[in-house]
Structures are given as C-alpha cells and as structure tokens.
C-alpha cells in the first residue's frame, strides 16, 4: 500500500492553483496511467 493521503493541506492547496504539488505520488500516478493498456475503475455506485 502506498499510503496516499487525498486530503489537501494549506500548502498543497496553494500549489494546486499553480498546477504544482508537494506529493511525489501525485506525479507518479499519471505516469503509471500512461503506461496502461487497460484501465478498470472500481468505485462504489450508490
């Protein structure tokens, strides 16, 4: 498990508006998605 925390703190939120991040996982995930042949999202449907 990678311990990704989806909650913005004040610093992360200020960076978000400029298109930045301090979380290395936020830059890692798009790169991983770019290498996928198939993506199967598993989400709850309420």
PDB file of N, CA, C, O and CB in Angstrom:
ATOM      1  N   UNK A   1       0.842  -1.170   0.000  1.00  0.00           N
ATOM      2  CA  UNK A   1       0.000   0.000   0.000  1.00  0.00           C
ATOM      3  C   UNK A   1       0.895   1.244   0.000  1.00  0.00           C
ATOM      4  O   UNK A   1       1.940   1.251   0.651  1.00  0.00           O
ATOM      5  CB  UNK A   1      -0.962  -0.008   1.221  1.00  0.00           C
ATOM      6  N   UNK A   2       0.509   2.261  -0.699  1.00  0.00           N
ATOM      7  CA  UNK A   2       1.374   3.432  -0.848  1.00  0.00           C
ATOM      8  C   UNK A   2       1.085   4.574   0.120  1.00  0.00           C
ATOM      9  O   UNK A   2       1.794   5.580   0.099  1.00  0.00           O
ATOM     10  CB  UNK A   2       1.262   3.944  -2.230  1.00  0.00           C
ATOM     11  N   UNK A   3       0.082   4.451   0.954  1.00  0.00           N
ATOM     12  CA  UNK A   3      -0.257   5.462   1.974  1.00  0.00           C
ATOM     13  C   UNK A   3      -0.601   6.825   1.379  1.00  0.00           C
ATOM     14  O   UNK A   3      -0.282   7.856   1.971  1.00  0.00           O
ATOM     15  CB  UNK A   3       0.897   5.621   2.941  1.00  0.00           C
ATOM     16  N   UNK A   4      -1.246   6.839   0.216  1.00  0.00           N
ATOM     17  CA  UNK A   4      -1.654   8.096  -0.413  1.00  0.00           C
ATOM     18  C   UNK A   4      -2.701   8.787   0.446  1.00  0.00           C
ATOM     19  O   UNK A   4      -3.690   8.170   0.842  1.00  0.00           O
ATOM     20  CB  UNK A   4      -2.203   7.849  -1.838  1.00  0.00           C
ATOM     21  N   UNK A   5      -2.488  10.063   0.734  1.00  0.00           N
ATOM     22  CA  UNK A   5      -3.430  10.854   1.513  1.00  0.00           C
ATOM     23  C   UNK A   5      -4.113  11.841   0.562  1.00  0.00           C
ATOM     24  O   UNK A   5      -3.457  12.761   0.075  1.00  0.00           O
ATOM     25  CB  UNK A   5      -2.709  11.602   2.697  1.00  0.00           C
ATOM     26  N   UNK A   6      -5.400  11.677   0.287  1.00  0.00           N
ATOM     27  CA  UNK A   6      -6.086  12.530  -0.688  1.00  0.00           C
ATOM     28  C   UNK A   6      -6.509  13.895  -0.141  1.00  0.00           C
ATOM     29  O   UNK A   6      -7.132  14.675  -0.861  1.00  0.00           O
ATOM     30  CB  UNK A   6      -7.294  11.817  -1.200  1.00  0.00           C
ATOM     31  N   UNK A   7      -6.185  14.193   1.104  1.00  0.00           N
ATOM     32  CA  UNK A   7      -6.611  15.441   1.732  1.00  0.00           C
ATOM     33  C   UNK A   7      -5.596  16.540   1.477  1.00  0.00           C
ATOM     34  O   UNK A   7      -4.399  16.346   1.688  1.00  0.00           O
ATOM     35  CB  UNK A   7      -6.815  15.248   3.237  1.00  0.00           C
ATOM     36  N   UNK A   8      -6.079  17.711   1.017  1.00  0.00           N
ATOM     37  CA  UNK A   8      -5.204  18.862   0.811  1.00  0.00           C
ATOM     38  C   UNK A   8      -4.931  19.569   2.128  1.00  0.00           C
ATOM     39  O   UNK A   8      -5.854  19.804   2.908  1.00  0.00           O
ATOM     40  CB  UNK A   8      -5.822  19.838  -0.195  1.00  0.00           C
ATOM     41  N   UNK A   9      -3.675  19.909   2.384  1.00  0.00           N
ATOM     42  CA  UNK A   9      -3.390  20.842   3.469  1.00  0.00           C
ATOM     43  C   UNK A   9      -3.237  22.230   2.829  1.00  0.00           C
ATOM     44  O   UNK A   9      -3.372  22.365   1.613  1.00  0.00           O
ATOM     45  CB  UNK A   9      -2.086  20.419   4.284  1.00  0.00           C
ATOM     46  N   UNK A  10      -2.962  23.244   3.624  1.00  0.00           N
ATOM     47  CA  UNK A  10      -2.900  24.614   3.101  1.00  0.00           C
ATOM     48  C   UNK A  10      -1.811  24.773   2.043  1.00  0.00           C
ATOM     49  O   UNK A  10      -2.016  25.460   1.042  1.00  0.00           O
ATOM     50  CB  UNK A  10      -2.656  25.601   4.240  1.00  0.00           C
ATOM     51  N   UNK A  11      -0.663  24.146   2.255  1.00  0.00           N
ATOM     52  CA  UNK A  11       0.437  24.246   1.285  1.00  0.00           C
ATOM     53  C   UNK A  11       0.057  23.560  -0.025  1.00  0.00           C
ATOM     54  O   UNK A  11       0.246  24.121  -1.105  1.00  0.00           O
ATOM     55  CB  UNK A  11       1.733  23.619   1.860  1.00  0.00           C
ATOM     56  N   UNK A  12      -0.477  22.354   0.074  1.00  0.00           N
ATOM     57  CA  UNK A  12      -0.858  21.608  -1.125  1.00  0.00           C
ATOM     58  C   UNK A  12      -1.943  22.353  -1.907  1.00  0.00           C
ATOM     59  O   UNK A  12      -1.909  22.379  -3.137  1.00  0.00           O
ATOM     60  CB  UNK A  12      -1.349  20.197  -0.747  1.00  0.00           C
ATOM     61  N   UNK A  13      -2.883  22.945  -1.217  1.00  0.00           N
ATOM     62  CA  UNK A  13      -3.943  23.689  -1.882  1.00  0.00           C
ATOM     63  C   UNK A  13      -3.388  24.909  -2.619  1.00  0.00           C
ATOM     64  O   UNK A  13      -3.826  25.206  -3.731  1.00  0.00           O
ATOM     65  CB  UNK A  13      -4.999  24.122  -0.867  1.00  0.00           C
ATOM     66  N   UNK A  14      -2.442  25.613  -2.023  1.00  0.00           N
ATOM     67  CA  UNK A  14      -1.852  26.770  -2.706  1.00  0.00           C
ATOM     68  C   UNK A  14      -1.057  26.339  -3.931  1.00  0.00           C
ATOM     69  O   UNK A  14      -1.043  27.049  -4.937  1.00  0.00           O
ATOM     70  CB  UNK A  14      -0.948  27.555  -1.747  1.00  0.00           C
ATOM     71  N   UNK A  15      -0.402  25.196  -3.863  1.00  0.00           N
ATOM     72  CA  UNK A  15       0.337  24.674  -5.014  1.00  0.00           C
ATOM     73  C   UNK A  15      -0.601  24.194  -6.109  1.00  0.00           C
ATOM     74  O   UNK A  15      -0.280  24.303  -7.292  1.00  0.00           O
ATOM     75  CB  UNK A  15       1.253  23.537  -4.583  1.00  0.00           C
ATOM     76  N   UNK A  16      -1.756  23.665  -5.728  1.00  0.00           N
ATOM     77  CA  UNK A  16      -2.733  23.156  -6.688  1.00  0.00           C
ATOM     78  C   UNK A  16      -3.164  24.240  -7.668  1.00  0.00           C
ATOM     79  O   UNK A  16      -3.261  23.986  -8.868  1.00  0.00           O
ATOM     80  CB  UNK A  16      -3.952  22.598  -5.959  1.00  0.00           C
ATOM     81  N   UNK A  17      -3.418  25.422  -7.180  1.00  0.00           N
ATOM     82  CA  UNK A  17      -3.873  26.516  -8.043  1.00  0.00           C
ATOM     83  C   UNK A  17      -2.803  26.937  -9.047  1.00  0.00           C
ATOM     84  O   UNK A  17      -3.115  27.527 -10.081  1.00  0.00           O
ATOM     85  CB  UNK A  17      -4.282  27.715  -7.197  1.00  0.00           C
ATOM     86  N   UNK A  18      -1.556  26.636  -8.746  1.00  0.00           N
ATOM     87  CA  UNK A  18      -0.452  26.944  -9.662  1.00  0.00           C
ATOM     88  C   UNK A  18      -0.076  25.727 -10.506  1.00  0.00           C
ATOM     89  O   UNK A  18       0.849  25.794 -11.316  1.00  0.00           O
ATOM     90  CB  UNK A  18       0.773  27.434  -8.875  1.00  0.00           C
ATOM     91  N   UNK A  19      -0.796  24.609 -10.317  1.00  0.00           N
ATOM     92  CA  UNK A  19      -0.503  23.390 -11.076  1.00  0.00           C
ATOM     93  C   UNK A  19       0.611  22.560 -10.473  1.00  0.00           C
ATOM     94  O   UNK A  19       1.177  21.700 -11.148  1.00  0.00           O
ATOM     95  CB  UNK A  19      -0.144  23.741 -12.483  1.00  0.00           C
ATOM     96  N   UNK A  20       0.937  22.805  -9.205  1.00  0.00           N
ATOM     97  CA  UNK A  20       2.021  22.078  -8.557  1.00  0.00           C
ATOM     98  C   UNK A  20       1.533  21.143  -7.479  1.00  0.00           C
ATOM     99  O   UNK A  20       0.337  21.059  -7.198  1.00  0.00           O
ATOM    100  CB  UNK A  20       3.004  23.036  -7.976  1.00  0.00           C
ATOM    101  N   UNK A  21       2.476  20.440  -6.877  1.00  0.00           N
ATOM    102  CA  UNK A  21       2.186  19.535  -5.779  1.00  0.00           C
ATOM    103  C   UNK A  21       3.456  19.301  -4.984  1.00  0.00           C
ATOM    104  O   UNK A  21       4.559  19.473  -5.503  1.00  0.00           O
ATOM    105  CB  UNK A  21       1.605  18.201  -6.294  1.00  0.00           C
ATOM    106  N   UNK A  22       3.307  18.910  -3.732  1.00  0.00           N
ATOM    107  CA  UNK A  22       4.454  18.503  -2.924  1.00  0.00           C
ATOM    108  C   UNK A  22       4.470  16.988  -2.723  1.00  0.00           C
ATOM    109  O   UNK A  22       5.411  16.443  -2.146  1.00  0.00           O
ATOM    110  CB  UNK A  22       4.430  19.217  -1.564  1.00  0.00           C
ATOM    111  N   UNK A  23       3.436  16.317  -3.197  1.00  0.00           N
ATOM    112  CA  UNK A  23       3.298  14.873  -3.009  1.00  0.00           C
ATOM    113  C   UNK A  23       3.869  14.128  -4.217  1.00  0.00           C
ATOM    114  O   UNK A  23       3.337  14.265  -5.319  1.00  0.00           O
ATOM    115  CB  UNK A  23       1.813  14.489  -2.790  1.00  0.00           C
ATOM    116  N   UNK A  24       4.924  13.352  -4.043  1.00  0.00           N
ATOM    117  CA  UNK A  24       5.510  12.630  -5.183  1.00  0.00           C
ATOM    118  C   UNK A  24       4.556  11.611  -5.808  1.00  0.00           C
ATOM    119  O   UNK A  24       4.706  11.275  -6.983  1.00  0.00           O
ATOM    120  CB  UNK A  24       6.772  11.923  -4.742  1.00  0.00           C
ATOM    121  N   UNK A  25       3.581  11.116  -5.048  1.00  0.00           N
ATOM    122  CA  UNK A  25       2.626  10.159  -5.612  1.00  0.00           C
ATOM    123  C   UNK A  25       1.706  10.818  -6.628  1.00  0.00           C
ATOM    124  O   UNK A  25       1.241  10.163  -7.561  1.00  0.00           O
ATOM    125  CB  UNK A  25       1.798   9.523  -4.503  1.00  0.00           C
ATOM    126  N   UNK A  26       1.441  12.105  -6.455  1.00  0.00           N
ATOM    127  CA  UNK A  26       0.572  12.825  -7.394  1.00  0.00           C
ATOM    128  C   UNK A  26       1.254  12.925  -8.762  1.00  0.00           C
ATOM    129  O   UNK A  26       0.568  12.936  -9.784  1.00  0.00           O
ATOM    130  CB  UNK A  26       0.228  14.245  -6.851  1.00  0.00           C
ATOM    131  N   UNK A  27       2.550  12.995  -8.801  1.00  0.00           N
ATOM    132  CA  UNK A  27       3.260  12.999 -10.087  1.00  0.00           C
ATOM    133  C   UNK A  27       3.533  11.587 -10.584  1.00  0.00           C
ATOM    134  O   UNK A  27       3.706  11.383 -11.785  1.00  0.00           O
ATOM    135  CB  UNK A  27       4.576  13.764  -9.964  1.00  0.00           C
ATOM    136  N   UNK A  28       3.576  10.614  -9.689  1.00  0.00           N
ATOM    137  CA  UNK A  28       3.825   9.222 -10.070  1.00  0.00           C
ATOM    138  C   UNK A  28       2.630   8.593 -10.778  1.00  0.00           C
ATOM    139  O   UNK A  28       2.794   7.930 -11.803  1.00  0.00           O
ATOM    140  CB  UNK A  28       4.178   8.403  -8.843  1.00  0.00           C
ATOM    141  N   UNK A  29       1.434   8.797 -10.239  1.00  0.00           N
ATOM    142  CA  UNK A  29       0.239   8.122 -10.760  1.00  0.00           C
ATOM    143  C   UNK A  29      -0.063   8.431 -12.230  1.00  0.00           C
ATOM    144  O   UNK A  29      -0.337   7.496 -12.982  1.00  0.00           O
ATOM    145  CB  UNK A  29      -0.948   8.502  -9.928  1.00  0.00           C
ATOM    146  N   UNK A  30      -0.028   9.679 -12.677  1.00  0.00           N
ATOM    147  CA  UNK A  30      -0.301   9.926 -14.101  1.00  0.00           C
ATOM    148  C   UNK A  30       0.690   9.208 -15.021  1.00  0.00           C
ATOM    149  O   UNK A  30       0.317   8.747 -16.100  1.00  0.00           O
ATOM    150  CB  UNK A  30      -0.264  11.423 -14.385  1.00  0.00           C
ATOM    151  N   UNK A  31       1.932   9.115 -14.601  1.00  0.00           N
ATOM    152  CA  UNK A  31       2.914   8.372 -15.395  1.00  0.00           C
ATOM    153  C   UNK A  31       2.576   6.901 -15.492  1.00  0.00           C
ATOM    154  O   UNK A  31       2.721   6.291 -16.551  1.00  0.00           O
ATOM    155  CB  UNK A  31       4.294   8.534 -14.807  1.00  0.00           C
ATOM    156  N   UNK A  32       2.124   6.329 -14.386  1.00  0.00           N
ATOM    157  CA  UNK A  32       1.723   4.923 -14.399  1.00  0.00           C
ATOM    158  C   UNK A  32       0.495   4.712 -15.280  1.00  0.00           C
ATOM    159  O   UNK A  32       0.414   3.725 -16.012  1.00  0.00           O
ATOM    160  CB  UNK A  32       1.438   4.435 -12.973  1.00  0.00           C
ATOM    161  N   UNK A  33      -0.449   5.631 -15.210  1.00  0.00           N
ATOM    162  CA  UNK A  33      -1.649   5.510 -16.041  1.00  0.00           C
ATOM    163  C   UNK A  33      -1.315   5.584 -17.523  1.00  0.00           C
ATOM    164  O   UNK A  33      -1.967   4.942 -18.347  1.00  0.00           O
ATOM    165  CB  UNK A  33      -2.652   6.601 -15.684  1.00  0.00           C
ATOM    166  N   UNK A  34      -0.302   6.364 -17.858  1.00  0.00           N
ATOM    167  CA  UNK A  34       0.104   6.486 -19.256  1.00  0.00           C
ATOM    168  C   UNK A  34       0.688   5.215 -19.833  1.00  0.00           C
ATOM    169  O   UNK A  34       0.767   5.073 -21.054  1.00  0.00           O
ATOM    170  CB  UNK A  34       1.094   7.582 -19.395  1.00  0.00           C
ATOM    171  N   UNK A  35       1.097   4.291 -18.985  1.00  0.00           N
ATOM    172  CA  UNK A  35       1.677   3.035 -19.463  1.00  0.00           C
ATOM    173  C   UNK A  35       0.661   1.898 -19.527  1.00  0.00           C
ATOM    174  O   UNK A  35       0.992   0.795 -19.963  1.00  0.00           O
ATOM    175  CB  UNK A  35       2.826   2.633 -18.572  1.00  0.00           C
ATOM    176  N   UNK A  36      -0.572   2.157 -19.095  1.00  0.00           N
ATOM    177  CA  UNK A  36      -1.601   1.111 -19.066  1.00  0.00           C
ATOM    178  C   UNK A  36      -2.194   0.860 -20.448  1.00  0.00           C
ATOM    179  O   UNK A  36      -2.387   1.782 -21.240  1.00  0.00           O
ATOM    180  CB  UNK A  36      -2.712   1.493 -18.092  1.00  0.00           C
ATOM    181  N   UNK A  37      -2.474  -0.397 -20.713  1.00  0.00           N
ATOM    182  CA  UNK A  37      -3.230  -0.763 -21.908  1.00  0.00           C
ATOM    183  C   UNK A  37      -4.725  -0.744 -21.616  1.00  0.00           C
ATOM    184  O   UNK A  37      -5.534  -0.418 -22.485  1.00  0.00           O
ATOM    185  CB  UNK A  37      -2.802  -2.151 -22.417  1.00  0.00           C
ATOM    186  N   UNK A  38      -5.082  -1.095 -20.386  1.00  0.00           N
ATOM    187  CA  UNK A  38      -6.481  -1.160 -19.968  1.00  0.00           C
ATOM    188  C   UNK A  38      -6.578  -0.580 -18.560  1.00  0.00           C
ATOM    189  O   UNK A  38      -5.724  -0.835 -17.711  1.00  0.00           O
ATOM    190  CB  UNK A  38      -7.028  -2.633 -20.015  1.00  0.00           C
ATOM    191  N   UNK A  39      -7.621   0.196 -18.328  1.00  0.00           N
ATOM    192  CA  UNK A  39      -7.876   0.749 -17.000  1.00  0.00           C
ATOM    193  C   UNK A  39      -9.276   0.334 -16.591  1.00  0.00           C
ATOM    194  O   UNK A  39     -10.242   0.610 -17.302  1.00  0.00           O
ATOM    195  CB  UNK A  39      -7.716   2.310 -16.980  1.00  0.00           C
ATOM    196  N   UNK A  40      -9.388  -0.322 -15.457  1.00  0.00           N
ATOM    197  CA  UNK A  40     -10.684  -0.751 -14.955  1.00  0.00           C
ATOM    198  C   UNK A  40     -10.924  -0.049 -13.623  1.00  0.00           C
ATOM    199  O   UNK A  40     -10.409  -0.489 -12.596  1.00  0.00           O
ATOM    200  CB  UNK A  40     -10.751  -2.309 -14.799  1.00  0.00           C
ATOM    201  N   UNK A  41     -11.703   1.041 -13.623  1.00  0.00           N
ATOM    202  CA  UNK A  41     -12.003   1.709 -12.365  1.00  0.00           C
ATOM    203  C   UNK A  41     -12.984   0.891 -11.538  1.00  0.00           C
ATOM    204  O   UNK A  41     -13.995   0.410 -12.049  1.00  0.00           O
ATOM    205  CB  UNK A  41     -12.566   3.107 -12.623  1.00  0.00           C
ATOM    206  N   UNK A  42     -12.679   0.742 -10.275  1.00  0.00           N
ATOM    207  CA  UNK A  42     -13.562   0.036  -9.347  1.00  0.00           C
ATOM    208  C   UNK A  42     -13.978   1.053  -8.292  1.00  0.00           C
ATOM    209  O   UNK A  42     -13.192   1.419  -7.418  1.00  0.00           O
ATOM    210  CB  UNK A  42     -12.856  -1.232  -8.696  1.00  0.00           C
ATOM    211  N   UNK A  43     -15.216   1.500  -8.390  1.00  0.00           N
ATOM    212  CA  UNK A  43     -15.724   2.504  -7.466  1.00  0.00           C
ATOM    213  C   UNK A  43     -17.111   2.094  -7.001  1.00  0.00           C
ATOM    214  O   UNK A  43     -17.812   1.362  -7.698  1.00  0.00           O
ATOM    215  CB  UNK A  43     -15.755   3.904  -8.127  1.00  0.00           C
ATOM    216  N   UNK A  44     -17.505   2.558  -5.838  1.00  0.00           N
ATOM    217  CA  UNK A  44     -18.875   2.255  -5.427  1.00  0.00           C
ATOM    218  C   UNK A  44     -19.872   3.076  -6.244  1.00  0.00           C
ATOM    219  O   UNK A  44     -19.641   4.249  -6.538  1.00  0.00           O
ATOM    220  CB  UNK A  44     -19.063   2.529  -3.918  1.00  0.00           C
ATOM    221  N   UNK A  45     -20.958   2.451  -6.594  1.00  0.00           N
ATOM    222  CA  UNK A  45     -22.052   3.140  -7.287  1.00  0.00           C
ATOM    223  C   UNK A  45     -23.242   3.105  -6.356  1.00  0.00           C
ATOM    224  O   UNK A  45     -23.829   2.047  -6.127  1.00  0.00           O
ATOM    225  CB  UNK A  45     -22.389   2.477  -8.684  1.00  0.00           C
ATOM    226  N   UNK A  46     -23.598   4.250  -5.822  1.00  0.00           N
ATOM    227  CA  UNK A  46     -24.655   4.309  -4.820  1.00  0.00           C
ATOM    228  C   UNK A  46     -25.973   4.604  -5.451  1.00  0.00           C
ATOM    229  O   UNK A  46     -26.985   4.692  -4.755  1.00  0.00           O
ATOM    230  CB  UNK A  46     -24.349   5.343  -3.774  1.00  0.00           C
TER     231      UNK A  46
END
